[in-house]
Amino acid sequence: MGKVRIVTDSTADVPKEIRERLGITIVPLKVLFGEETFLDAVTITSEEFYEKLAHSSALPTTSQPSPMEFSDVYERLLAEDAESPIISLHLSAALSGTYQSAVIAQSMLEEESDITVLDSRSASFGFGMRVVKAAEMAQAGESKERIIEAIEQLERDTNLYFLVDTLEYLQKGGRIGKASALIGSILNIKPILSLDKDGVVLAVDKVRGSKKAMARIVELLKQTYGDEPVGLTMAYSFRKEGAEELLALLKSQFNVQAIGWTTIGAVVGTHTGPGASAVFMYRM
């Protein structure tokens, strides 16, 4: 049996250099600016996306990969090595039909094809870190079963929180009402966002001002991790300053053993806007 192959989609926000080093295959979602269509993380980078977003009068839209796009990827990998199992881990099914497209693609292939499609019930590096873990274990020659067991444990050990600079993009994307966005902006309300156990976006709390929001994130994470050794990955959409400020606070309050960085890609950024910051914390 060959080494396990890891497939994900572009919303995992795994940096390109890590994807290339670990042999991670991505199936990109699409971002549409009017008549222009881009492949997330393939034909448009995060930096290019936020630059276009800043000059666009209308919010871009996004679309999931088709089952045929997944099928093409699976068939190519199986053609390279039919003995290699495939683990395909994707954006929360509660947020996108991407996972369902992958499931349909799997059903289109021969029954003996060893493909495991998983719903991450998460977004961005909340499941991107699981993709990286899976790929590291695959390179080390671990079995499909051991890899799935490890990434399920990492899911249990991880918490994530997002902060957005403005409620405008959540409102435009239909995530909150126009009145809530207007009042929130006037009062400088900062929603602390996360994902529930089913992968649905929820507002954990709402506070006034960024500093209070960051302090509240520390309180929430302390309830889970206390003084345990933790690792964390910081993410930001366009401006890094907010994430750097949050990181400094986290380093002063937690037993941080590892720090990583990534950018929030075009698809997730369509809904969070250019001023988002996020922390993904996990037990070491």
Backbone as numpy.savetxt, mean C-alpha at the origin, in Angstrom:
# Nx Ny Nz CAx CAy CAz Cx Cy Cz
11.04 -28.77 -7.34 10.20 -27.56 -7.34 11.07 -26.32 -7.34
10.73 -25.35 -8.19 11.50 -24.13 -8.28 11.20 -23.17 -7.15
11.92 -22.05 -7.14 11.69 -21.04 -6.12 10.34 -20.37 -6.33
9.73 -19.99 -5.23 8.43 -19.31 -5.28 8.59 -17.96 -5.98
7.63 -17.63 -6.84 7.61 -16.34 -7.52 6.57 -15.45 -6.84
6.90 -14.18 -6.67 6.03 -13.23 -5.97 5.46 -12.21 -6.95
4.13 -12.11 -6.95 3.43 -11.14 -7.80 2.62 -10.22 -6.90
2.58 -8.95 -7.24 1.73 -8.01 -6.50 1.20 -6.97 -7.50
0.57 -5.94 -7.00 0.14 -4.85 -7.88 0.82 -3.57 -7.46
0.67 -2.54 -8.26 1.43 -1.31 -8.05 1.07 -0.58 -6.78
-0.11 -0.84 -6.20 -0.51 -0.12 -4.99 0.25 -0.58 -3.75
1.06 -1.62 -3.87 1.89 -2.04 -2.73 2.97 -1.00 -2.42
3.24 -0.12 -3.39 4.22 0.97 -3.20 5.60 0.45 -2.79
5.99 -0.68 -3.37 7.34 -1.21 -3.13 8.30 -0.46 -4.04
9.34 0.18 -3.48 10.27 0.94 -4.31 10.86 0.10 -5.44
11.09 0.73 -6.58 11.55 0.02 -7.77 12.83 -0.76 -7.53
13.79 -0.16 -6.81 15.06 -0.84 -6.60 14.89 -2.12 -5.79
13.93 -2.13 -4.88 13.66 -3.34 -4.10 12.97 -4.39 -4.97
12.01 -3.96 -5.79 11.34 -4.89 -6.71 12.36 -5.57 -7.61
13.27 -4.79 -8.15 14.25 -5.35 -9.08 15.23 -6.28 -8.36
15.65 -5.90 -7.19 16.62 -6.72 -6.45 16.03 -8.06 -6.03
14.74 -8.06 -5.66 14.11 -9.26 -5.14 13.29 -10.02 -6.19
13.25 -9.51 -7.42 12.52 -10.21 -8.47 11.02 -10.20 -8.28
10.49 -9.10 -7.75 9.04 -8.98 -7.54 8.39 -8.52 -8.85
7.34 -9.21 -9.25 6.60 -8.83 -10.46 5.37 -8.02 -10.06
5.19 -6.85 -10.69 3.99 -6.06 -10.39 3.07 -6.01 -11.60
1.78 -6.00 -11.31 0.76 -5.76 -12.31 0.20 -4.37 -12.00
0.40 -3.41 -12.88 0.04 -2.03 -12.53 -1.44 -1.73 -12.67
-1.95 -0.91 -11.76 -3.25 -0.28 -11.95 -3.05 0.91 -12.88
-4.13 1.49 -13.33 -4.04 2.60 -14.27 -4.52 3.89 -13.62
-3.92 5.00 -14.05 -4.31 6.34 -13.62 -4.70 7.11 -14.86
-5.87 7.72 -14.83 -6.37 8.42 -16.01 -6.53 9.91 -15.71
-5.79 10.73 -16.47 -5.96 12.19 -16.46 -6.68 12.56 -17.75
-7.98 12.71 -17.68 -8.73 13.00 -18.90 -8.57 11.88 -19.91
-8.02 12.21 -21.08 -7.82 11.22 -22.14 -6.49 10.47 -22.00
-5.65 10.91 -21.09 -4.33 10.27 -20.91 -4.42 9.13 -19.91
-3.84 8.00 -20.26 -3.82 6.83 -19.37 -2.38 6.46 -19.07
-2.10 6.25 -17.78 -0.75 5.89 -17.35 -0.80 4.60 -16.54
0.27 3.83 -16.64 0.41 2.63 -15.82 1.16 3.02 -14.55
0.49 2.87 -13.42 1.06 3.24 -12.13 2.40 2.55 -11.90
3.42 3.35 -11.57 4.77 2.86 -11.26 5.49 2.27 -12.46
4.90 2.38 -13.66 5.54 1.87 -14.87 5.76 3.01 -15.85
4.67 3.68 -16.27 4.80 4.80 -17.22 4.61 6.14 -16.54
4.37 6.13 -15.23 4.32 7.38 -14.47 4.87 7.10 -13.07
5.83 7.92 -12.65 6.38 7.79 -11.30 5.54 8.58 -10.32
5.78 8.36 -9.04 5.08 9.13 -8.02 5.32 10.63 -8.19
6.57 10.99 -8.45 6.92 12.40 -8.59 6.19 13.03 -9.78
6.16 12.30 -10.91 5.48 12.81 -12.10 3.97 12.94 -11.85
3.42 11.97 -11.11 1.99 12.00 -10.83 1.62 13.24 -10.01
2.35 13.50 -8.93 2.00 14.64 -8.07 2.24 15.97 -8.78
3.20 16.00 -9.69 3.41 17.21 -10.49 2.21 17.45 -11.40
1.70 16.39 -12.03 0.52 16.54 -12.89 -0.71 16.88 -12.05
-0.81 16.27 -10.87 -1.96 16.51 -10.00 -2.04 17.98 -9.60
-0.88 18.58 -9.35 -0.84 19.98 -8.92 -1.35 20.92 -10.01
-1.27 20.49 -11.27 -1.66 21.36 -12.37 -2.94 20.89 -13.05
-3.62 19.93 -12.45 -4.84 19.40 -13.04 -6.07 20.01 -12.37
-7.01 20.46 -13.18 -8.23 21.05 -12.61 -9.21 19.98 -12.15
-9.09 18.79 -12.71 -9.99 17.69 -12.35 -9.19 16.56 -11.70
-9.81 15.88 -10.75 -9.16 14.76 -10.09 -9.02 13.60 -11.06
-7.85 12.97 -11.13 -7.72 11.80 -11.98 -8.56 10.64 -11.46
-8.78 9.67 -12.29 -9.48 8.46 -11.88 -8.52 7.28 -11.99
-8.91 6.17 -11.40 -8.06 4.98 -11.42 -8.88 3.78 -11.88
-8.18 2.78 -12.41 -8.86 1.55 -12.79 -7.96 0.35 -12.52
-8.59 -0.77 -12.24 -7.88 -2.00 -11.87 -7.39 -2.74 -13.11
-6.42 -3.62 -12.96 -6.00 -4.47 -14.08 -7.11 -5.45 -14.44
-7.15 -5.86 -15.69 -8.13 -6.85 -16.12 -7.65 -8.26 -15.77
-8.55 -9.23 -15.71 -8.11 -10.62 -15.51 -7.09 -11.06 -16.56
-7.26 -10.59 -17.81 -6.32 -10.98 -18.86 -4.91 -10.46 -18.58
-4.80 -9.29 -18.01 -3.47 -8.75 -17.66 -2.79 -9.62 -16.61
-3.57 -10.08 -15.64 -3.01 -11.01 -14.64 -2.68 -12.35 -15.28
-3.57 -12.84 -16.11 -3.35 -14.12 -16.77 -2.06 -14.11 -17.59
-1.82 -13.01 -18.29 -0.60 -12.90 -19.10 0.65 -12.99 -18.22
0.60 -12.34 -17.06 1.74 -12.38 -16.15 1.95 -13.79 -15.60
0.88 -14.42 -15.15 0.99 -15.77 -14.61 1.52 -16.74 -15.67
1.00 -16.63 -16.88 1.45 -17.54 -17.95 2.93 -17.33 -18.27
3.37 -16.07 -18.25 4.78 -15.81 -18.52 5.67 -16.42 -17.45
5.29 -16.27 -16.20 6.10 -16.83 -15.11 6.11 -18.35 -15.16
4.97 -18.94 -15.46 4.89 -20.40 -15.54 5.69 -20.93 -16.74
5.73 -20.15 -17.81 6.52 -20.55 -18.98 8.01 -20.53 -18.65
8.41 -19.59 -17.79 9.82 -19.52 -17.39 10.20 -20.71 -16.51
9.27 -21.12 -15.65 9.52 -22.27 -14.77 8.19 -22.80 -14.27
7.70 -23.85 -14.91 6.40 -24.42 -14.56 6.37 -25.03 -13.17
7.56 -25.30 -12.61 7.64 -25.91 -11.28 7.63 -24.89 -10.15
7.67 -23.61 -10.48 7.73 -22.57 -9.44 6.32 -22.15 -9.03
5.97 -22.32 -7.74 4.67 -21.82 -7.27 4.64 -20.29 -7.34
3.45 -19.72 -7.44 3.27 -18.27 -7.48 2.41 -17.85 -6.29
2.87 -16.83 -5.55 2.05 -16.17 -4.53 1.74 -14.79 -5.05
0.47 -14.45 -5.14 0.01 -13.18 -5.72 -0.78 -12.43 -4.64
-0.20 -11.35 -4.11 -0.76 -10.63 -2.96 -1.19 -9.24 -3.38
-2.45 -8.86 -3.05 -3.01 -7.66 -3.66 -3.77 -6.74 -2.71
-3.98 -5.52 -3.24 -4.73 -4.47 -2.58 -6.06 -4.99 -2.04
-6.45 -4.48 -0.87 -7.69 -4.89 -0.22 -8.85 -5.00 -1.21
-9.53 -6.13 -1.16 -10.70 -6.33 -2.03 -11.83 -5.37 -1.69
-11.80 -4.79 -0.48 -12.82 -3.81 -0.10 -12.59 -2.46 -0.77
-11.40 -2.25 -1.32 -11.05 -0.96 -1.93 -10.98 -1.01 -3.45
-10.84 -2.21 -4.01 -10.61 -2.34 -5.44 -10.99 -3.73 -5.91
-11.28 -3.85 -7.20 -11.55 -5.16 -7.79 -10.28 -5.86 -8.27
-9.11 -5.33 -7.91 -7.84 -5.91 -8.35 -7.70 -7.36 -7.91
-7.98 -7.63 -6.66 -7.89 -9.00 -6.14 -8.81 -9.93 -6.92
-10.04 -9.47 -7.19 -10.99 -10.31 -7.92 -10.51 -10.59 -9.34
-9.87 -9.61 -9.97 -9.29 -9.84 -11.30 -8.24 -10.94 -11.26
-7.42 -10.92 -10.20 -6.39 -11.94 -10.05 -7.00 -13.32 -9.83
-8.08 -13.38 -9.05 -8.77 -14.66 -8.80 -9.35 -15.21 -10.10
-9.96 -14.34 -10.89 -10.53 -14.77 -12.17 -9.42 -15.28 -13.09
-8.29 -14.57 -13.12 -7.17 -15.00 -13.95 -6.66 -16.37 -13.54
-6.57 -16.58 -12.24 -6.14 -17.90 -11.74 -7.08 -19.00 -12.23
-8.38 -18.73 -12.21 -9.36 -19.74 -12.62 -9.31 -20.01 -14.12
-8.73 -19.09 -14.88 -8.63 -19.27 -16.33 -7.50 -20.21 -16.74
-6.58 -20.47 -15.82 -5.39 -21.27 -16.14 -5.61 -22.74 -15.79
-4.67 -23.56 -16.22 -4.76 -25.00 -15.97 -4.85 -25.28 -14.47
-5.63 -26.29 -14.11 -5.85 -26.60 -12.70 -4.56 -26.93 -11.96
-3.59 -27.51 -12.69 -2.34 -27.91 -12.01 -1.41 -26.72 -11.77
-1.74 -25.54 -12.30 -0.92 -24.35 -12.04 -0.98 -24.00 -10.56
0.19 -23.86 -9.93 0.27 -23.63 -8.48 0.30 -22.12 -8.22
-0.88 -21.51 -8.14 -1.00 -20.06 -7.92 -1.89 -19.82 -6.71
-1.37 -19.09 -5.74 -2.15 -18.71 -4.55 -2.38 -17.21 -4.58
-3.64 -16.81 -4.68 -4.00 -15.39 -4.71 -4.52 -14.98 -3.34
-3.95 -13.91 -2.78 -4.28 -13.49 -1.43 -4.80 -12.05 -1.41
-5.84 -11.83 -0.63 -6.36 -10.49 -0.35 -5.59 -9.94 0.85
-4.86 -8.85 0.65 -4.05 -8.31 1.75 -4.88 -7.66 2.84
-6.10 -7.22 2.49 -6.94 -6.43 3.40 -6.18 -5.18 3.88
-5.35 -4.66 2.98 -4.55 -3.49 3.32 -4.26 -2.70 2.06
-3.45 -1.65 2.21 -3.11 -0.79 1.08 -1.71 -0.24 1.27
-1.11 0.21 0.16 0.21 0.80 0.17 1.21 -0.15 0.85
2.16 0.40 1.59 3.19 -0.47 2.17 2.66 -1.28 3.34
1.37 -1.06 3.69 0.74 -1.93 4.68 0.78 -3.38 4.24
0.68 -3.61 2.92 0.92 -4.96 2.44 2.20 -5.05 1.61
2.73 -3.89 1.20 4.01 -3.90 0.50 5.11 -4.53 1.33
5.09 -4.31 2.64 6.12 -4.93 3.48 5.98 -6.45 3.50
4.74 -6.94 3.35 4.54 -8.39 3.27 5.06 -8.93 1.94
4.88 -8.15 0.89 5.41 -8.54 -0.41 6.93 -8.67 -0.34
7.57 -7.68 0.28 9.03 -7.69 0.42 9.47 -8.90 1.25
8.80 -9.15 2.36 9.12 -10.30 3.21 8.99 -11.60 2.42
7.91 -11.73 1.67 7.69 -12.93 0.86 8.81 -13.12 -0.16
9.20 -12.03 -0.81 10.25 -12.11 -1.83 11.60 -12.46 -1.23
11.89 -11.91 -0.05 13.16 -12.25 0.63 13.19 -13.74 0.97
12.08 -14.26 1.47 12.02 -15.67 1.81 12.08 -16.55 0.56
11.45 -16.09 -0.52 11.49 -16.84 -1.77 12.92 -16.94 -2.29
13.66 -15.83 -2.22 15.06 -15.86 -2.67 15.90 -16.80 -1.83
15.52 -16.94 -0.55 16.25 -17.84 0.35 15.84 -19.30 0.17
14.87 -19.56 -0.73 14.47 -20.92 -1.02 13.41 -21.49 -0.10
12.70 -20.62 0.64 11.65 -21.11 1.54 10.44 -21.62 0.75
9.68 -22.51 1.35 8.52 -23.09 0.69 7.36 -22.10 0.65
6.42 -22.37 -0.24 5.22 -21.53 -0.35 4.49 -21.49 0.99
4.36 -22.64 1.64 3.63 -22.71 2.91 4.28 -21.87 3.99
5.62 -21.94 4.08 6.33 -21.16 5.09 6.20 -19.66 4.81
6.25 -19.28 3.53 6.13 -17.87 3.18 4.75 -17.35 3.54
3.71 -18.08 3.21 2.35 -17.64 3.53 2.17 -17.52 5.04
2.69 -18.47 5.77 2.60 -18.43 7.24 3.29 -17.19 7.78
4.47 -16.86 7.24 5.24 -15.70 7.73 4.54 -14.38 7.40
3.98 -14.26 6.20 3.35 -12.99 5.86 2.01 -12.82 6.58
1.36 -13.92 6.92 0.14 -13.81 7.73 0.49 -13.36 9.14
1.63 -13.81 9.66 2.07 -13.35 10.98 2.44 -11.87 10.94
3.11 -11.45 9.85 3.48 -10.04 9.72 2.23 -9.17 9.63
1.20 -9.66 8.98 -0.07 -8.92 8.94 -0.60 -8.68 10.35
-0.54 -9.71 11.18 -1.03 -9.58 12.57 -0.16 -8.63 13.38
1.10 -8.53 13.02 2.06 -7.73 13.79 2.16 -6.28 13.34
1.40 -5.90 12.32 1.54 -4.58 11.71 0.34 -3.69 11.98
0.62 -2.41 12.24 -0.43 -1.40 12.32 -0.03 -0.23 11.42
-1.02 0.45 10.85 -0.73 1.57 9.99 -1.69 2.72 10.27
-1.15 3.93 10.09 -1.96 5.14 10.21 -1.55 6.14 9.13
-2.56 6.79 8.55 -2.36 7.83 7.53 -2.82 9.17 8.07
-2.11 10.21 7.68 -2.57 11.58 7.88 -2.64 12.26 6.52
-3.68 13.05 6.29 -3.78 13.79 5.03 -3.72 15.28 5.32
-3.11 16.00 4.39 -2.91 17.44 4.56 -4.21 18.21 4.36
-5.06 17.67 3.49 -6.35 18.30 3.19 -7.39 17.22 2.94
-8.64 17.54 3.25 -9.74 16.60 3.02 -10.29 16.70 1.60
-9.73 17.59 0.81 -10.25 17.85 -0.54 -10.28 16.59 -1.40
-9.20 15.82 -1.36 -9.11 14.67 -2.26 -10.00 13.51 -1.80
-10.15 13.36 -0.50 -11.09 12.36 0.00 -12.51 12.73 -0.40
-12.80 14.02 -0.38 -14.14 14.48 -0.76 -14.37 14.29 -2.26
-13.39 14.66 -3.07 -13.52 14.51 -4.53 -13.65 13.05 -4.92
-12.97 12.18 -4.17 -13.01 10.76 -4.48 -14.22 10.06 -3.89
-15.11 10.83 -3.26 -16.34 10.25 -2.73 -16.20 9.56 -1.39
-15.06 9.79 -0.70 -14.85 9.12 0.58 -15.52 9.86 1.74
-15.70 11.18 1.60 -16.43 11.96 2.61 -17.29 12.98 1.89
-18.28 13.54 2.57 -19.17 14.53 1.96 -18.53 15.90 1.85
-19.08 16.72 0.97 -18.54 18.06 0.73 -18.63 18.93 1.99
-19.74 18.81 2.73 -19.90 19.61 3.95 -18.85 19.24 4.98
-18.60 17.95 5.14 -17.59 17.50 6.11 -16.21 18.01 5.73
-15.91 17.99 4.44 -14.60 18.47 3.98 -14.45 19.96 4.23
-15.51 20.72 3.97 -15.47 22.17 4.16 -15.29 22.52 5.63
-16.10 21.90 6.49 -16.01 22.17 7.93 -14.65 21.74 8.46
-14.19 20.56 8.01 -12.90 20.05 8.46 -11.77 20.98 8.10
-11.81 21.53 6.91 -10.76 22.44 6.47 -10.78 23.74 7.27
-11.97 24.28 7.52 -12.09 25.52 8.27 -11.57 25.35 9.70
-11.89 24.21 10.30 -11.51 23.96 11.70 -10.14 23.31 11.84
-9.45 23.09 10.70 -8.14 22.44 10.71 -8.23 21.04 11.33
-9.29 20.32 11.01 -9.47 18.97 11.51 -8.58 18.01 10.73
-7.83 17.18 11.45 -6.96 16.19 10.82 -7.48 14.79 11.16
-8.11 14.11 10.19 -8.54 12.75 10.47 -7.34 11.80 10.49
-7.32 10.90 11.45 -6.31 9.86 11.51 -6.94 8.62 10.87
-6.41 8.22 9.75 -7.01 7.15 8.96 -6.26 5.84 9.13
-6.99 4.76 9.04 -6.38 3.43 9.05 -7.26 2.50 8.23
-7.02 1.21 8.35 -7.85 0.20 7.69 -8.31 -0.78 8.74
-9.58 -1.19 8.67 -10.07 -2.16 9.65 -9.68 -3.58 9.23
-10.13 -4.58 9.98 -9.71 -5.96 9.73 -10.19 -6.49 8.38
-11.17 -5.82 7.79 -11.68 -6.22 6.48 -11.05 -5.41 5.35
-10.14 -4.50 5.70 -9.48 -3.70 4.68 -10.25 -2.50 4.23
-11.16 -2.02 5.06 -11.97 -0.84 4.74 -11.35 0.38 5.43
-11.28 1.51 4.70 -10.73 2.74 5.28 -11.65 3.23 6.39
-11.06 3.58 7.52 -11.85 4.16 8.60 -11.10 5.32 9.24
-11.86 6.27 9.76 -11.28 7.37 10.52 -11.22 6.94 11.98
-10.00 6.72 12.46 -9.81 6.26 13.84 -10.12 7.37 14.82
-9.75 8.59 14.45 -9.98 9.74 15.32 -9.88 11.00 14.48
-10.34 12.12 15.02 -10.24 13.41 14.36 -9.79 14.43 15.40
-8.69 15.10 15.11 -8.16 16.08 16.05 -7.84 17.36 15.30
-7.62 18.43 16.04 -7.32 19.72 15.42 -5.81 19.94 15.38
-5.28 20.05 14.18 -3.86 20.36 14.01 -3.00 19.12 13.83
-1.92 19.27 13.04 -1.03 18.16 12.73 -0.29 17.63 13.94
0.19 18.54 14.81 0.97 18.09 15.96 0.13 17.22 16.90
-1.12 17.61 17.12 -2.00 16.80 17.96 -2.30 15.47 17.30
-2.43 15.48 15.98 -2.70 14.24 15.25 -1.52 13.28 15.39
-0.31 13.80 15.28 0.87 12.95 15.42 0.99 12.40 16.84
0.70 13.24 17.82 0.73 12.79 19.22 -0.30 11.69 19.45
-1.45 11.82 18.82 -2.49 10.81 18.96 -2.08 9.49 18.32
-1.37 9.55 17.19 -0.86 8.33 16.57 0.10 7.61 17.51
0.96 8.37 18.18 1.87 7.77 19.16 1.07 7.04 20.24
0.03 7.69 20.76 -0.81 7.07 21.80 -1.41 5.76 21.30
-1.92 5.78 20.08 -2.57 4.59 19.53 -1.57 3.45 19.34
-0.39 3.77 18.84 0.62 2.73 18.64 1.18 2.21 19.96
1.28 3.08 20.96 1.75 2.65 22.28 0.84 1.58 22.87
-0.46 1.68 22.59 -1.41 0.71 23.11 -1.11 -0.70 22.59
-0.52 -0.77 21.42 -0.20 -2.07 20.82 1.21 -2.53 21.13
2.19 -1.61 21.03 3.59 -2.04 21.05 4.34 -1.71 22.34
3.88 -0.74 23.11 4.58 -0.38 24.33 6.04 -0.11 24.06
6.91 -0.83 24.80 8.36 -0.67 24.64 8.99 -1.81 23.85
8.16 -2.60 23.16 8.69 -3.71 22.36 9.59 -3.19 21.24
10.57 -4.00 20.80 11.34 -3.63 19.62 10.44 -3.61 18.38
10.50 -2.53 17.63 9.65 -2.40 16.44 10.48 -1.93 15.26
9.95 -2.21 14.09 10.46 -1.62 12.86 9.36 -0.76 12.28
9.73 0.17 11.43 8.70 1.00 10.81 9.14 1.46 9.44
8.16 1.67 8.60 8.39 2.29 7.29 7.54 3.55 7.23
8.18 4.63 6.84 7.50 5.90 6.66 7.17 6.08 5.19
6.00 6.63 4.91 5.60 6.90 3.53 5.09 8.33 3.42
5.26 8.90 2.26 4.77 10.26 2.02 4.38 10.36 0.55
3.48 11.30 0.25 3.02 11.40 -1.12 3.89 12.36 -1.95
4.09 13.58 -1.48 4.88 14.53 -2.26 5.86 15.28 -1.40
5.38 15.81 -0.29 6.25 16.55 0.62 6.64 15.64 1.78
7.95 15.53 2.00 8.48 14.60 2.99 8.46 15.16 4.41
8.29 16.46 4.55 8.49 17.10 5.86 7.57 16.54 6.94
6.29 16.33 6.60 5.36 15.81 7.60 5.76 14.44 8.10
6.19 13.57 7.18 6.62 12.22 7.56 7.90 12.27 8.38
8.78 13.21 8.07 10.02 13.35 8.85 9.72 13.81 10.27
8.77 14.72 10.41 8.38 15.19 11.74 7.76 14.05 12.55
6.90 13.27 11.90 6.29 12.13 12.58 7.35 11.09 12.96
8.30 10.85 12.08 9.38 9.89 12.36 10.18 10.32 13.59
10.53 11.60 13.68 11.31 12.09 14.82 10.56 11.82 16.13
9.25 12.04 16.11 8.44 11.79 17.30 8.40 10.30 17.63
8.23 9.47 16.64 8.18 8.02 16.85 9.51 7.50 17.40
10.61 7.99 16.87 11.94 7.54 17.33 12.16 7.90 18.79
11.55 9.00 19.24 11.74 9.42 20.63 10.85 8.63 21.59
9.84 7.94 21.08 8.86 7.29 21.93 8.88 5.76 21.86
9.55 5.20 20.84 9.52 3.75 20.65 10.92 3.17 20.55
10.99 1.87 20.77 12.25 1.12 20.65 12.41 0.70 19.19
12.78 1.67 18.36 12.82 1.46 16.91 14.14 0.79 16.51
14.01 -0.35 15.83 15.18 -1.13 15.43 15.46 -1.05 13.93
14.47 -0.64 13.15 14.65 -0.58 11.70 13.73 0.49 11.13
14.26 1.25 10.15 13.48 2.33 9.53 13.60 2.22 8.02
12.47 2.29 7.33 12.47 2.30 5.87 11.63 3.47 5.37
11.79 3.75 4.08 11.03 4.84 3.45 10.44 4.37 2.13
9.28 4.89 1.80 8.71 4.69 0.47 7.83 5.89 0.14
7.45 5.99 -1.12 6.52 7.04 -1.51 5.15 6.43 -1.78
4.11 7.21 -1.50 2.75 6.77 -1.78 2.51 6.97 -3.28
2.17 5.90 -3.96 2.07 5.93 -5.41 0.85 6.66 -5.93
0.72 6.67 -7.26 -0.30 7.47 -7.93 -1.71 7.04 -7.59
-1.96 5.74 -7.50 -3.33 5.27 -7.28 -3.81 5.63 -5.87
-3.02 5.29 -4.87 -3.39 5.65 -3.49 -3.38 7.17 -3.34
-2.41 7.83 -3.99 -2.29 9.28 -3.90 -3.46 10.03 -4.51
-4.17 9.40 -5.45 -5.36 10.02 -6.02 -6.39 10.32 -4.93
-6.44 9.48 -3.91 -7.43 9.64 -2.85 -6.89 10.35 -1.61
-5.57 10.28 -1.39 -5.02 10.94 -0.20 -4.56 12.36 -0.49
-4.19 12.65 -1.75 -3.68 13.96 -2.08 -2.17 14.07 -1.87
-1.57 15.21 -2.22 -0.12 15.36 -2.21 0.51 15.58 -0.84
-0.29 15.78 0.20 0.29 16.08 1.51 0.12 14.97 2.52
0.01 13.73 2.06 -0.24 12.61 2.97 1.06 12.07 3.58
0.95 11.62 4.82 2.05 10.93 5.50 1.48 9.66 6.12
2.31 8.63 6.22 1.84 7.38 6.81 2.97 6.70 7.57
2.58 5.94 8.57 3.54 5.08 9.28 3.00 3.67 9.28
3.89 2.73 8.98 3.59 1.30 9.04 4.54 0.71 10.07
4.01 0.33 11.22 4.83 -0.17 12.32 4.58 -1.65 12.53
5.66 -2.39 12.79 5.53 -3.83 12.96 6.45 -4.34 14.08
6.05 -5.43 14.66 6.80 -6.06 15.74 8.03 -6.74 15.16
9.17 -6.55 15.78 10.42 -7.17 15.29 10.53 -8.62 15.79
